[in-house]
């Protein structure tokens, strides 16, 4: 079974988490430069602390950021429409919220991990430029599952794999020549695909 760096959230009866406080410019990605690299903002105040990501990290983070925004839009839309329907499914609603929270935590981890790499000297600066041989390896499983259309949610993923008799390849993405070792993280647990694929699978499983 695939594993992730972050545990899947057990939210229970909590608020919908439409906002996470005043995040300001934190996590914002600039348009790509001529080399395809983008600056990521690590502080709420614009321009206070930025890192120029390498090409792979730029692509992966942009993908993750789009999924976070999509997941938030889905959970808002589902909740707004669900309250008007008699077939409201609280489990599916919870699935939407858990997906958004997990993706957001993954995004937060990217920013904290980049700061760790800066403190450790793997990213030197200022100005801080991420070397090409440094990989955000904890994002790899997220990217591979999304490319394969497999849900991130462990429960939905298990049902998806059983129904499709899916045998994932050992590695969908080529490794970099030299991957930077990740800081230790004791929380390792199962952790979805694009939101479209995940939502479609959830609806098919619910009807089944």
C-alpha positions as CSV (number, residue, x, y, z in Angstrom):
1,X,0.0,0.0,0.0
2,X,1.3,3.4,-0.9
3,X,2.1,5.7,2.1
4,X,2.3,9.4,2.5
5,X,4.1,11.8,4.8
6,X,0.9,13.1,6.3
7,X,-1.9,11.2,8.1
8,X,-5.4,11.4,6.6
9,X,-7.4,13.9,8.8
10,X,-10.2,12.6,11.1
11,X,-12.3,15.8,11.2
12,X,-15.5,14.7,12.7
13,X,-18.0,17.5,13.3
14,X,-15.9,20.6,12.6
15,X,-16.4,23.8,10.8
16,X,-16.0,23.7,7.0
17,X,-12.6,25.5,7.0
18,X,-13.4,27.8,4.2
19,X,-10.6,30.1,5.4
20,X,-7.4,29.5,7.3
21,X,-7.0,32.9,8.9
22,X,-5.1,35.7,7.3
23,X,-2.7,33.9,5.0
24,X,-1.9,37.0,3.0
25,X,0.7,36.2,0.3
26,X,1.9,33.0,2.0
27,X,2.1,30.2,-0.5
28,X,1.5,32.3,-3.6
29,X,3.4,31.3,-6.7
30,X,4.7,33.8,-9.2
31,X,4.3,33.4,-12.9
32,X,7.1,31.3,-14.4
33,X,10.3,32.9,-15.6
34,X,11.9,32.1,-18.9
35,X,13.3,28.9,-17.5
36,X,9.9,27.8,-16.2
37,X,10.8,28.4,-12.5
38,X,8.5,30.3,-10.1
39,X,9.0,32.2,-6.9
40,X,7.1,30.9,-3.9
41,X,6.2,33.3,-1.1
42,X,6.9,31.9,2.4
43,X,5.6,34.8,4.5
44,X,2.3,36.6,4.7
45,X,4.0,39.9,3.9
46,X,4.7,40.2,0.2
47,X,8.4,39.9,-0.7
48,X,9.6,39.2,2.8
49,X,10.9,35.6,2.1
50,X,10.8,34.0,-1.3
51,X,12.4,30.9,-2.9
52,X,13.0,30.3,-6.6
53,X,11.8,26.7,-7.0
54,X,13.4,24.4,-9.5
55,X,11.4,23.2,-12.5
56,X,10.0,20.0,-11.0
57,X,9.1,21.7,-7.7
58,X,7.4,24.5,-9.5
59,X,5.2,22.1,-11.5
60,X,4.4,19.9,-8.5
61,X,3.5,22.8,-6.3
62,X,1.4,24.5,-8.9
63,X,-0.5,21.2,-9.4
64,X,-1.0,20.9,-5.6
65,X,-2.1,24.5,-5.3
66,X,-4.7,24.1,-8.0
67,X,-6.0,21.0,-6.3
68,X,-6.4,22.8,-3.0
69,X,-8.4,25.5,-4.6
70,X,-10.5,23.0,-6.5
71,X,-11.2,20.9,-3.4
72,X,-12.3,24.0,-1.5
73,X,-14.6,25.0,-4.4
74,X,-16.1,21.5,-4.4
75,X,-16.8,21.4,-0.7
76,X,-18.4,24.8,-0.8
77,X,-20.5,23.9,-3.9
78,X,-21.5,20.5,-2.5
79,X,-22.6,22.0,0.8
80,X,-24.6,24.8,-0.8
81,X,-26.4,22.4,-3.1
82,X,-26.7,19.5,-0.6
83,X,-28.7,21.6,1.9
84,X,-31.4,21.9,-0.7
85,X,-31.6,18.2,-1.4
86,X,-33.3,15.5,0.6
87,X,-30.7,12.9,-0.5
88,X,-27.9,14.8,1.4
89,X,-25.1,12.4,2.1
90,X,-23.1,13.5,5.2
91,X,-20.4,10.9,4.6
92,X,-19.7,12.3,1.1
93,X,-19.8,15.8,2.5
94,X,-17.2,14.7,5.1
95,X,-15.1,13.2,2.3
96,X,-15.0,16.5,0.6
97,X,-13.9,18.3,3.7
98,X,-11.2,15.7,4.6
99,X,-9.8,15.9,1.1
100,X,-9.5,19.7,1.2
101,X,-7.9,19.7,4.7
102,X,-5.4,17.0,3.7
103,X,-4.4,18.8,0.5
104,X,-4.0,22.1,2.5
105,X,-1.8,20.4,5.1
106,X,0.3,19.0,2.3
107,X,0.7,22.6,0.9
108,X,1.6,23.9,4.3
109,X,4.2,21.2,4.6
110,X,5.9,22.3,1.4
111,X,6.4,25.8,2.8
112,X,7.7,24.6,6.1
113,X,10.0,22.0,4.4
114,X,11.5,24.7,2.1
115,X,12.4,26.7,5.2
116,X,14.0,23.7,6.7
117,X,16.1,23.2,3.6
118,X,17.2,26.8,3.8
119,X,18.2,26.4,7.4
120,X,20.0,23.3,6.6
121,X,21.9,24.9,3.7
122,X,20.5,22.8,0.9
123,X,19.0,26.0,-0.5
124,X,21.5,28.8,-0.3
125,X,20.8,32.5,-0.4
126,X,19.6,35.1,-0.3
127,X,18.4,35.2,-2.9
128,X,17.3,31.7,-2.3
129,X,17.4,29.4,-5.3
130,X,16.4,25.7,-5.1
131,X,19.0,23.5,-6.8
132,X,17.8,21.2,-9.6
133,X,18.9,18.1,-7.7
134,X,16.6,18.8,-4.7
135,X,13.2,17.1,-4.8
136,X,10.1,17.5,-2.6
137,X,9.9,13.7,-2.4
138,X,6.9,13.7,-0.1
139,X,4.8,15.1,-3.0
140,X,5.8,12.2,-5.3
141,X,3.0,9.9,-4.2
142,X,0.4,12.7,-4.6
143,X,1.6,13.5,-8.1
144,X,1.7,9.8,-9.1
145,X,-1.8,9.0,-7.8
146,X,-3.2,12.1,-9.5
147,X,-1.7,11.2,-12.8
148,X,-3.1,7.6,-12.5
149,X,-6.6,8.9,-11.4
150,X,-6.4,7.1,-8.0
151,X,-8.2,8.7,-5.0
152,X,-6.0,10.1,-2.2
153,X,-8.5,9.2,0.5
154,X,-7.3,5.8,1.8
155,X,-10.8,4.4,2.2
156,X,-11.9,5.4,-1.3
157,X,-8.6,4.4,-2.8
158,X,-8.9,0.9,-1.4
159,X,-12.4,0.5,-2.9
160,X,-11.2,2.0,-6.2
161,X,-8.2,-0.4,-6.5
162,X,-10.3,-3.4,-5.6
163,X,-13.0,-2.5,-8.2
164,X,-10.5,-1.8,-10.9
165,X,-8.0,-4.6,-10.0
166,X,-5.4,-2.0,-10.4
167,X,-1.7,-2.8,-10.2
168,X,0.2,0.5,-9.9
169,X,3.7,0.7,-11.5
170,X,6.5,0.8,-9.0
171,X,7.4,4.4,-10.1
172,X,5.6,6.6,-12.6
173,X,8.0,9.5,-12.4
174,X,11.7,9.3,-13.1
175,X,14.0,9.9,-10.1
176,X,16.3,12.9,-10.1
177,X,20.1,12.2,-10.3
178,X,20.5,13.0,-6.6
179,X,17.5,13.4,-4.3
180,X,18.0,15.5,-1.2
181,X,17.3,13.5,2.0
182,X,14.1,14.5,3.7
183,X,13.9,15.6,7.3
184,X,12.4,12.8,9.5
185,X,8.7,12.8,10.0
186,X,7.1,10.1,12.2
187,X,3.6,10.6,10.9
188,X,3.3,8.2,8.0
189,X,-0.1,7.0,6.9
190,X,-2.3,6.4,3.9
191,X,-3.3,9.4,2.3
192,X,-6.6,11.1,-3.7
193,X,-6.3,11.8,-7.6
194,X,-7.6,14.9,-9.1
195,X,-10.7,16.1,-7.4
196,X,-12.7,15.3,-10.5
197,X,-11.7,11.7,-10.6
198,X,-12.1,11.4,-6.8
199,X,-15.5,12.9,-6.9
200,X,-16.6,10.7,-9.7
201,X,-15.4,7.6,-8.0
202,X,-17.1,8.6,-4.8
203,X,-20.4,9.1,-6.6
204,X,-20.1,5.7,-8.4
205,X,-19.2,3.9,-5.2
206,X,-22.2,5.6,-3.4
207,X,-24.6,4.5,-6.1
208,X,-23.1,1.0,-5.9
